[in-house]
């Protein structure tokens, strides 16, 4: 009998999977580590989902999410053929890699001009840590290019002079606003980048409802641009896993060809449709979250934290001494979960989800308690 490792592809054996934020297993923790909306779905959404828990559960859902696509098309001023609905926006990202990128026999090498661009998945760092996992899973080449030290986008001229950016990359992924920094990017910055790329550009707008502007117009105007969005972050539907993409019909059709059949569950479709019928409720919550974000940023700044400007439902902040990794544990000891990444660009920072005002206040009180302890030890 063959040994187990020989049954598994080398690519999979060597793969480093995506690591999600901690899901607490004990009660009483304040969960500020996974960028969930602190407010529940609209009562109309809850009623719609409850009403659908009936004999329909034995049936397959609508295979193309057609009703939801039609509602989204009306919202965005396009046709249903310009909308793809997926099992979270993560499915859209994964399908984009499969649809637009040729696998390469080597996966772990840095970009050089001689490498086949049709095999290149390109993205800025730091950004969504799922991107390299998707590239590795597909056997694609990765081209990770650093953002500026303040997490702003390099200009087109800087990218050309640096000779590390591939303008022929098969797929370029841009998180806008950025995660984990929270930095917002103006459409005027993104448009020349999209125009210069020969391959597909996917603008990942998971947090756009908390930002000052969006780049949806680029997806409807340019033949090589897709915008990805989700009902998770802003619309309180993480549990249902519904996301969507907007773009030219031929790009959408390519994604549709390779999606799983019945890829979006029926209750998720119903919840998303009901969400679009009650946008006033959610827009009020966006403003509440932005208000709490601004308050928390001021409070932490007053305690000696360096808080970066944010256009998302989280902040990235560099705490005063001790190290950020120590703060992660000290906050957890005080029943507050935040997120820390060991990537060199952000290892000195904590990413903190914006919760309710009460949760933000509890975080500040925990931070004050930690600082008092540090002062006594010093």
C-alpha positions as a Markdown table, in Angstrom:
| # | Residue | x | y | z |
|---|---|---|---|---|
| 1 | Unk | 0.0 | 0.0 | 0.0 |
| 2 | Unk | 1.3 | 3.4 | -0.9 |
| 3 | Unk | 2.3 | 5.7 | 1.9 |
| 4 | Unk | -0.2 | 8.5 | 2.5 |
| 5 | Unk | 2.0 | 11.5 | 1.4 |
| 6 | Unk | 2.5 | 9.9 | -2.1 |
| 7 | Unk | -1.3 | 10.1 | -2.6 |
| 8 | Unk | -1.3 | 13.9 | -2.2 |
| 9 | Unk | 0.0 | 16.3 | -4.9 |
| 10 | Unk | 3.2 | 18.0 | -3.9 |
| 11 | Unk | 1.6 | 21.3 | -4.4 |
| 12 | Unk | -1.0 | 20.5 | -1.8 |
| 13 | Unk | 1.4 | 18.9 | 0.6 |
| 14 | Unk | 3.5 | 22.1 | 0.6 |
| 15 | Unk | 0.6 | 24.5 | 0.7 |
| 16 | Unk | 0.3 | 27.0 | 3.5 |
| 17 | Unk | -3.5 | 27.5 | 4.0 |
| 18 | Unk | -5.3 | 30.7 | 4.8 |
| 19 | Unk | -5.5 | 31.2 | 8.6 |
| 20 | Unk | -8.8 | 32.8 | 9.7 |
| 21 | Unk | -9.2 | 34.9 | 12.8 |
| 22 | Unk | -9.7 | 33.1 | 16.1 |
| 23 | Unk | -13.2 | 31.8 | 16.7 |
| 24 | Unk | -13.7 | 32.0 | 20.5 |
| 25 | Unk | -14.6 | 28.8 | 22.3 |
| 26 | Unk | -15.3 | 30.5 | 25.7 |
| 27 | Unk | -18.0 | 32.9 | 26.6 |
| 28 | Unk | -17.6 | 36.5 | 27.5 |
| 29 | Unk | -14.9 | 37.5 | 24.9 |
| 30 | Unk | -15.4 | 40.7 | 23.0 |
| 31 | Unk | -14.7 | 39.7 | 19.4 |
| 32 | Unk | -12.9 | 42.5 | 17.6 |
| 33 | Unk | -10.7 | 40.3 | 15.4 |
| 34 | Unk | -12.7 | 39.3 | 12.3 |
| 35 | Unk | -14.3 | 42.5 | 11.0 |
| 36 | Unk | -17.9 | 41.4 | 11.5 |
| 37 | Unk | -20.6 | 44.0 | 11.7 |
| 38 | Unk | -21.6 | 44.4 | 15.4 |
| 39 | Unk | -25.2 | 45.0 | 14.5 |
| 40 | Unk | -27.7 | 42.3 | 13.5 |
| 41 | Unk | -29.4 | 42.0 | 10.1 |
| 42 | Unk | -32.5 | 44.1 | 9.5 |
| 43 | Unk | -35.6 | 42.7 | 11.1 |
| 44 | Unk | -37.0 | 42.4 | 7.6 |
| 45 | Unk | -34.1 | 40.2 | 6.7 |
| 46 | Unk | -34.6 | 38.0 | 9.7 |
| 47 | Unk | -38.3 | 37.7 | 9.0 |
| 48 | Unk | -37.6 | 36.7 | 5.4 |
| 49 | Unk | -35.2 | 34.0 | 6.3 |
| 50 | Unk | -37.4 | 32.6 | 9.0 |
| 51 | Unk | -40.4 | 32.5 | 6.6 |
| 52 | Unk | -38.2 | 30.5 | 4.2 |
| 53 | Unk | -37.5 | 27.7 | 6.6 |
| 54 | Unk | -40.2 | 25.5 | 5.4 |
| 55 | Unk | -40.6 | 22.6 | 2.8 |
| 56 | Unk | -38.4 | 24.5 | 0.4 |
| 57 | Unk | -35.3 | 23.2 | 2.3 |
| 58 | Unk | -35.6 | 19.9 | 0.4 |
| 59 | Unk | -35.3 | 21.7 | -2.9 |
| 60 | Unk | -32.3 | 23.0 | -4.7 |
| 61 | Unk | -31.9 | 26.8 | -4.7 |
| 62 | Unk | -32.2 | 29.0 | -7.8 |
| 63 | Unk | -29.0 | 27.9 | -9.6 |
| 64 | Unk | -27.9 | 31.3 | -11.0 |
| 65 | Unk | -29.3 | 33.5 | -8.1 |
| 66 | Unk | -31.3 | 35.3 | -10.9 |
| 67 | Unk | -33.6 | 37.3 | -8.7 |
| 68 | Unk | -30.7 | 38.6 | -6.6 |
| 69 | Unk | -28.7 | 39.4 | -9.8 |
| 70 | Unk | -31.7 | 41.4 | -11.1 |
| 71 | Unk | -32.0 | 43.4 | -7.9 |
| 72 | Unk | -28.2 | 44.1 | -7.8 |
| 73 | Unk | -28.3 | 45.1 | -11.5 |
| 74 | Unk | -31.1 | 47.7 | -10.7 |
| 75 | Unk | -29.1 | 49.0 | -7.7 |
| 76 | Unk | -25.9 | 49.4 | -9.8 |
| 77 | Unk | -27.5 | 50.6 | -13.1 |
| 78 | Unk | -26.4 | 47.7 | -15.2 |
| 79 | Unk | -27.8 | 44.4 | -16.5 |
| 80 | Unk | -28.0 | 41.0 | -14.8 |
| 81 | Unk | -25.4 | 39.8 | -17.3 |
| 82 | Unk | -23.0 | 42.2 | -15.5 |
| 83 | Unk | -23.5 | 40.5 | -12.1 |
| 84 | Unk | -22.0 | 37.3 | -10.7 |
| 85 | Unk | -23.2 | 36.0 | -7.3 |
| 86 | Unk | -21.0 | 33.7 | -5.4 |
| 87 | Unk | -20.6 | 31.8 | -2.1 |
| 88 | Unk | -19.0 | 34.9 | -0.5 |
| 89 | Unk | -16.7 | 37.2 | -2.4 |
| 90 | Unk | -13.9 | 34.6 | -1.7 |
| 91 | Unk | -15.5 | 32.3 | -4.3 |
| 92 | Unk | -15.3 | 35.1 | -6.8 |
| 93 | Unk | -11.6 | 35.6 | -6.1 |
| 94 | Unk | -10.9 | 31.9 | -6.4 |
| 95 | Unk | -12.9 | 31.6 | -9.7 |
| 96 | Unk | -11.0 | 34.6 | -11.1 |
| 97 | Unk | -7.7 | 32.9 | -10.5 |
| 98 | Unk | -9.1 | 29.7 | -12.2 |
| 99 | Unk | -10.7 | 31.6 | -15.1 |
| 100 | Unk | -8.0 | 34.1 | -16.0 |
| 101 | Unk | -4.6 | 32.6 | -14.9 |
| 102 | Unk | -2.7 | 29.7 | -16.5 |
| 103 | Unk | -1.2 | 27.3 | -14.0 |
| 104 | Unk | 2.6 | 27.2 | -14.0 |
| 105 | Unk | 4.9 | 24.3 | -13.2 |
| 106 | Unk | 6.7 | 26.4 | -10.7 |
| 107 | Unk | 4.9 | 28.3 | -8.0 |
| 108 | Unk | 7.6 | 29.7 | -5.7 |
| 109 | Unk | 9.6 | 32.2 | -7.6 |
| 110 | Unk | 9.8 | 35.9 | -7.8 |
| 111 | Unk | 8.6 | 37.8 | -10.8 |
| 112 | Unk | 11.1 | 38.5 | -13.6 |
| 113 | Unk | 10.3 | 40.0 | -17.0 |
| 114 | Unk | 11.1 | 36.7 | -18.7 |
| 115 | Unk | 8.4 | 34.8 | -16.8 |
| 116 | Unk | 5.1 | 34.0 | -18.6 |
| 117 | Unk | 2.7 | 36.7 | -17.5 |
| 118 | Unk | -0.3 | 34.6 | -18.2 |
| 119 | Unk | 0.6 | 32.6 | -15.1 |
| 120 | Unk | 1.1 | 35.6 | -12.8 |
| 121 | Unk | -1.3 | 36.5 | -10.0 |
| 122 | Unk | -0.2 | 40.0 | -8.9 |
| 123 | Unk | -1.1 | 41.9 | -5.7 |
| 124 | Unk | 0.2 | 44.5 | -3.3 |
| 125 | Unk | 1.5 | 43.7 | 0.2 |
| 126 | Unk | 0.2 | 43.9 | 2.7 |
| 127 | Unk | -3.3 | 43.0 | 1.6 |
| 128 | Unk | -5.7 | 40.1 | 1.9 |
| 129 | Unk | -3.7 | 37.1 | 3.0 |
| 130 | Unk | -5.9 | 34.8 | 0.9 |
| 131 | Unk | -4.5 | 36.0 | -2.4 |
| 132 | Unk | -1.2 | 34.0 | -2.2 |
| 133 | Unk | -3.1 | 31.0 | -1.0 |
| 134 | Unk | -5.3 | 31.1 | -4.1 |
| 135 | Unk | -2.3 | 31.5 | -6.4 |
| 136 | Unk | -0.5 | 28.6 | -4.7 |
| 137 | Unk | -3.5 | 26.4 | -4.9 |
| 138 | Unk | -3.8 | 27.0 | -8.6 |
| 139 | Unk | -0.1 | 26.5 | -9.3 |
| 140 | Unk | 0.2 | 30.1 | -10.4 |
| 141 | Unk | 3.2 | 32.4 | -10.2 |
| 142 | Unk | 2.9 | 35.2 | -7.5 |
| 143 | Unk | 4.1 | 38.7 | -7.9 |
| 144 | Unk | 3.8 | 40.5 | -4.5 |
| 145 | Unk | 4.7 | 44.2 | -4.7 |
| 146 | Unk | 5.1 | 46.4 | -1.7 |
| 147 | Unk | 2.8 | 49.3 | -1.0 |
| 148 | Unk | 4.4 | 52.6 | 0.1 |
| 149 | Unk | 5.5 | 52.7 | 3.8 |
| 150 | Unk | 2.3 | 54.5 | 4.7 |
| 151 | Unk | 0.3 | 51.8 | 2.8 |
| 152 | Unk | -0.6 | 54.2 | 0.0 |
| 153 | Unk | -0.5 | 53.0 | -3.7 |
| 154 | Unk | 2.7 | 53.5 | -5.6 |
| 155 | Unk | 2.1 | 55.8 | -8.6 |
| 156 | Unk | 2.2 | 54.4 | -12.1 |
| 157 | Unk | 5.6 | 56.1 | -12.6 |
| 158 | Unk | 7.0 | 54.5 | -9.5 |
| 159 | Unk | 5.7 | 51.1 | -10.6 |
| 160 | Unk | 7.3 | 51.5 | -14.0 |
| 161 | Unk | 10.6 | 52.7 | -12.6 |
| 162 | Unk | 10.8 | 49.9 | -10.0 |
| 163 | Unk | 10.7 | 47.2 | -12.7 |
| 164 | Unk | 9.0 | 44.8 | -10.3 |
| 165 | Unk | 5.4 | 45.4 | -11.5 |
| 166 | Unk | 4.1 | 43.2 | -14.3 |
| 167 | Unk | 1.8 | 45.2 | -16.6 |
| 168 | Unk | 1.0 | 42.0 | -18.4 |
| 169 | Unk | 0.0 | 39.9 | -15.4 |
| 170 | Unk | -3.0 | 37.7 | -16.0 |
| 171 | Unk | -4.7 | 38.8 | -12.8 |
| 172 | Unk | -4.0 | 41.8 | -10.6 |
| 173 | Unk | -5.8 | 41.9 | -7.2 |
| 174 | Unk | -6.2 | 45.2 | -5.4 |
| 175 | Unk | -7.9 | 45.5 | -2.0 |
| 176 | Unk | -9.7 | 48.8 | -1.9 |
| 177 | Unk | -10.0 | 50.1 | 0.7 |
| 178 | Unk | -6.9 | 48.1 | 1.8 |
| 179 | Unk | -6.9 | 45.4 | 4.4 |
| 180 | Unk | -5.3 | 45.3 | 6.9 |
| 181 | Unk | -4.3 | 49.0 | 6.8 |
| 182 | Unk | -7.7 | 50.5 | 6.3 |
| 183 | Unk | -6.2 | 52.9 | 3.7 |
| 184 | Unk | -8.7 | 54.2 | 1.2 |
| 185 | Unk | -7.8 | 54.5 | -2.5 |
| 186 | Unk | -9.5 | 57.1 | -4.7 |
| 187 | Unk | -10.9 | 56.1 | -8.1 |
| 188 | Unk | -8.5 | 58.6 | -9.7 |
| 189 | Unk | -5.6 | 56.5 | -8.3 |
| 190 | Unk | -7.0 | 53.2 | -9.5 |
| 191 | Unk | -8.1 | 54.2 | -13.0 |
| 192 | Unk | -4.6 | 54.7 | -14.5 |
| 193 | Unk | -3.5 | 51.4 | -13.0 |
| 194 | Unk | -6.5 | 49.6 | -14.5 |
| 195 | Unk | -5.9 | 51.3 | -17.9 |
| 196 | Unk | -2.2 | 50.3 | -17.9 |
| 197 | Unk | -2.9 | 46.6 | -17.1 |
| 198 | Unk | -3.2 | 44.2 | -20.1 |
| 199 | Unk | -4.8 | 41.4 | -17.9 |
| 200 | Unk | -7.8 | 41.4 | -15.6 |
| 201 | Unk | -7.8 | 43.8 | -12.6 |
| 202 | Unk | -10.1 | 42.7 | -9.7 |
| 203 | Unk | -10.8 | 45.5 | -7.3 |
| 204 | Unk | -11.7 | 43.8 | -4.0 |
| 205 | Unk | -14.2 | 46.2 | -2.4 |
| 206 | Unk | -15.2 | 44.1 | 0.7 |
| 207 | Unk | -15.1 | 47.2 | 2.9 |
| 208 | Unk | -16.3 | 49.9 | 0.5 |
| 209 | Unk | -19.5 | 50.7 | 2.3 |
| 210 | Unk | -17.4 | 52.4 | 5.0 |
| 211 | Unk | -15.2 | 54.4 | 2.5 |
| 212 | Unk | -15.5 | 57.8 | 0.9 |
| 213 | Unk | -15.9 | 56.5 | -2.6 |
| 214 | Unk | -16.0 | 53.4 | -4.7 |
| 215 | Unk | -14.7 | 52.3 | -8.1 |
| 216 | Unk | -17.7 | 50.5 | -9.4 |
| 217 | Unk | -17.8 | 52.8 | -12.5 |
| 218 | Unk | -14.4 | 51.3 | -13.6 |
| 219 | Unk | -16.0 | 47.8 | -13.8 |
| 220 | Unk | -18.8 | 49.0 | -16.0 |
| 221 | Unk | -16.6 | 51.1 | -18.2 |
| 222 | Unk | -13.4 | 49.1 | -18.7 |
| 223 | Unk | -13.3 | 45.7 | -20.4 |
| 224 | Unk | -10.6 | 44.3 | -18.0 |
| 225 | Unk | -12.0 | 45.3 | -14.6 |
| 226 | Unk | -14.1 | 43.4 | -12.1 |
| 227 | Unk | -15.3 | 44.7 | -8.7 |
| 228 | Unk | -15.9 | 42.2 | -5.9 |
| 229 | Unk | -18.3 | 42.9 | -3.1 |
| 230 | Unk | -19.7 | 41.0 | -0.1 |
| 231 | Unk | -22.8 | 41.0 | 2.1 |
| 232 | Unk | -20.6 | 39.9 | 5.0 |
| 233 | Unk | -18.8 | 43.0 | 6.3 |
| 234 | Unk | -21.4 | 45.8 | 6.0 |
| 235 | Unk | -24.6 | 43.8 | 5.7 |
| 236 | Unk | -24.3 | 41.4 | 8.7 |
| 237 | Unk | -24.5 | 38.2 | 6.7 |
| 238 | Unk | -21.2 | 36.5 | 7.3 |
| 239 | Unk | -23.1 | 33.4 | 8.4 |
| 240 | Unk | -24.8 | 33.1 | 5.0 |
| 241 | Unk | -21.7 | 33.6 | 2.7 |
| 242 | Unk | -23.0 | 35.7 | -0.1 |
| 243 | Unk | -20.8 | 37.9 | -2.3 |
| 244 | Unk | -20.9 | 39.2 | -5.9 |
| 245 | Unk | -18.9 | 40.7 | -8.7 |
| 246 | Unk | -19.7 | 43.4 | -11.2 |
| 247 | Unk | -18.0 | 43.6 | -14.6 |
| 248 | Unk | -18.3 | 43.3 | -18.4 |
| 249 | Unk | -20.6 | 40.4 | -19.5 |
| 250 | Unk | -17.8 | 38.3 | -21.1 |
| 251 | Unk | -15.8 | 38.3 | -17.8 |
| 252 | Unk | -18.9 | 37.5 | -15.8 |
| 253 | Unk | -19.8 | 34.6 | -18.3 |
| 254 | Unk | -16.3 | 33.2 | -17.8 |
| 255 | Unk | -16.8 | 33.0 | -14.1 |
| 256 | Unk | -20.2 | 31.5 | -14.5 |
| 257 | Unk | -18.9 | 28.7 | -16.6 |
| 258 | Unk | -16.7 | 27.3 | -13.9 |
| 259 | Unk | -18.7 | 28.0 | -10.7 |
| 260 | Unk | -20.2 | 25.1 | -8.8 |
| 261 | Unk | -23.7 | 24.2 | -9.6 |
| 262 | Unk | -26.1 | 25.7 | -7.0 |
| 263 | Unk | -23.2 | 27.6 | -5.6 |
| 264 | Unk | -25.2 | 30.0 | -3.3 |
| 265 | Unk | -27.6 | 28.5 | -0.8 |
| 266 | Unk | -31.2 | 29.4 | -0.9 |
| 267 | Unk | -31.5 | 31.1 | 2.5 |
| 268 | Unk | -28.5 | 33.2 | 1.6 |
| 269 | Unk | -30.1 | 34.4 | -1.6 |
| 270 | Unk | -33.3 | 35.2 | 0.2 |
| 271 | Unk | -31.4 | 37.1 | 3.0 |
| 272 | Unk | -29.4 | 39.1 | 0.4 |
| 273 | Unk | -32.6 | 40.0 | -1.6 |
| 274 | Unk | -34.3 | 41.2 | 1.6 |
| 275 | Unk | -31.2 | 43.2 | 2.5 |
| 276 | Unk | -31.5 | 45.2 | -0.7 |
| 277 | Unk | -35.1 | 46.0 | 0.2 |
| 278 | Unk | -33.9 | 47.7 | 3.5 |
| 279 | Unk | -30.8 | 49.6 | 2.6 |
| 280 | Unk | -31.8 | 52.6 | 4.8 |
| 281 | Unk | -31.4 | 50.4 | 7.9 |
| 282 | Unk | -27.9 | 49.4 | 6.9 |
| 283 | Unk | -26.8 | 52.8 | 5.9 |
| 284 | Unk | -27.7 | 54.1 | 9.3 |
| 285 | Unk | -25.5 | 51.3 | 10.8 |
| 286 | Unk | -22.6 | 52.4 | 8.5 |
| 287 | Unk | -22.7 | 55.8 | 10.1 |
| 288 | Unk | -22.9 | 54.4 | 13.6 |
| 289 | Unk | -19.8 | 52.3 | 12.9 |
| 290 | Unk | -17.9 | 55.2 | 11.3 |
| 291 | Unk | -18.8 | 57.3 | 14.4 |
| 292 | Unk | -17.4 | 54.6 | 16.7 |
| 293 | Unk | -14.3 | 54.3 | 14.6 |
| 294 | Unk | -13.6 | 58.0 | 14.9 |
| 295 | Unk | -14.1 | 57.9 | 18.6 |
| 296 | Unk | -12.0 | 54.9 | 19.2 |
| 297 | Unk | -9.2 | 56.3 | 17.0 |
| 298 | Unk | -9.2 | 59.5 | 19.1 |
| 299 | Unk | -9.2 | 57.6 | 22.4 |
| 300 | Unk | -6.3 | 55.3 | 21.4 |
| 301 | Unk | -4.3 | 58.2 | 20.0 |
| 302 | Unk | -4.6 | 59.9 | 23.4 |
| 303 | Unk | -3.2 | 56.8 | 25.0 |
| 304 | Unk | -0.1 | 56.8 | 22.8 |
| 305 | Unk | -1.2 | 54.5 | 20.0 |
| 306 | Unk | -0.4 | 55.4 | 16.4 |
| 307 | Unk | -3.7 | 55.0 | 14.7 |
| 308 | Unk | -3.7 | 55.0 | 10.9 |
| 309 | Unk | -6.6 | 56.7 | 9.0 |
| 310 | Unk | -9.2 | 54.1 | 8.1 |
| 311 | Unk | -12.0 | 53.9 | 5.5 |
| 312 | Unk | -13.1 | 50.5 | 6.7 |
| 313 | Unk | -14.9 | 48.9 | 9.8 |
| 314 | Unk | -11.5 | 48.4 | 11.5 |
| 315 | Unk | -8.4 | 50.3 | 12.4 |
| 316 | Unk | -4.7 | 49.4 | 12.2 |
| 317 | Unk | -2.8 | 50.8 | 15.1 |
| 318 | Unk | 0.7 | 50.6 | 16.5 |
| 319 | Unk | 0.5 | 50.3 | 20.2 |
| 320 | Unk | 3.1 | 51.8 | 22.6 |
| 321 | Unk | 5.4 | 49.4 | 24.4 |
| 322 | Unk | 5.3 | 46.4 | 24.8 |
| 323 | Unk | 5.3 | 44.8 | 21.4 |
| 324 | Unk | 2.1 | 44.3 | 19.4 |
| 325 | Unk | 2.2 | 40.5 | 19.9 |
| 326 | Unk | 2.3 | 41.0 | 23.6 |
| 327 | Unk | -0.6 | 43.4 | 23.4 |
| 328 | Unk | -2.6 | 40.7 | 21.6 |
| 329 | Unk | -2.2 | 38.3 | 24.6 |
| 330 | Unk | -2.6 | 41.0 | 27.2 |
| 331 | Unk | -5.9 | 42.1 | 25.7 |
| 332 | Unk | -7.0 | 38.5 | 25.3 |
| 333 | Unk | -6.3 | 38.0 | 29.0 |
| 334 | Unk | -8.8 | 40.9 | 29.6 |
| 335 | Unk | -11.3 | 39.1 | 27.3 |
| 336 | Unk | -10.8 | 41.3 | 24.2 |
| 337 | Unk | -9.9 | 39.6 | 21.0 |
| 338 | Unk | -8.0 | 41.6 | 18.3 |
| 339 | Unk | -5.9 | 40.5 | 15.3 |
| 340 | Unk | -2.1 | 40.5 | 15.0 |
| 341 | Unk | -0.2 | 39.5 | 11.8 |
| 342 | Unk | 3.4 | 38.3 | 11.8 |
| 343 | Unk | 4.1 | 39.7 | 8.3 |
| 344 | Unk | 7.1 | 42.1 | 8.5 |
| 345 | Unk | 5.1 | 45.0 | 7.1 |
| 346 | Unk | 2.5 | 44.9 | 9.9 |
| 347 | Unk | 4.0 | 43.0 | 12.8 |
| 348 | Unk | 4.2 | 46.1 | 14.9 |
| 349 | Unk | 0.5 | 46.8 | 14.6 |
| 350 | Unk | -2.8 | 45.4 | 15.8 |
| 351 | Unk | -6.0 | 45.3 | 13.7 |
| 352 | Unk | -9.1 | 46.1 | 15.7 |
| 353 | Unk | -12.6 | 45.6 | 14.4 |
| 354 | Unk | -15.0 | 48.4 | 15.2 |
| 355 | Unk | -17.7 | 47.0 | 17.5 |
| 356 | Unk | -20.5 | 48.7 | 19.4 |
| 357 | Unk | -19.7 | 51.8 | 21.4 |
| 358 | Unk | -19.8 | 49.6 | 24.6 |
| 359 | Unk | -17.3 | 47.2 | 23.1 |
| 360 | Unk | -15.0 | 50.0 | 22.0 |
| 361 | Unk | -15.2 | 51.5 | 25.5 |
| 362 | Unk | -14.3 | 48.1 | 27.0 |
| 363 | Unk | -11.3 | 47.9 | 24.7 |
| 364 | Unk | -10.1 | 51.4 | 25.8 |
| 365 | Unk | -10.5 | 50.5 | 29.5 |
| 366 | Unk | -8.5 | 47.3 | 28.9 |
| 367 | Unk | -5.8 | 49.3 | 27.2 |
| 368 | Unk | -5.6 | 51.7 | 30.1 |
| 369 | Unk | -5.3 | 48.8 | 32.5 |
| 370 | Unk | -2.4 | 47.3 | 30.5 |
| 371 | Unk | -0.6 | 50.7 | 30.4 |
| 372 | Unk | -1.0 | 51.1 | 34.1 |
| 373 | Unk | 0.6 | 47.7 | 34.6 |
| 374 | Unk | 3.5 | 48.6 | 32.2 |
| 375 | Unk | 4.1 | 51.9 | 34.1 |
| 376 | Unk | 4.3 | 50.1 | 37.4 |
| 377 | Unk | 6.8 | 47.6 | 36.0 |
| 378 | Unk | 8.9 | 50.4 | 34.5 |
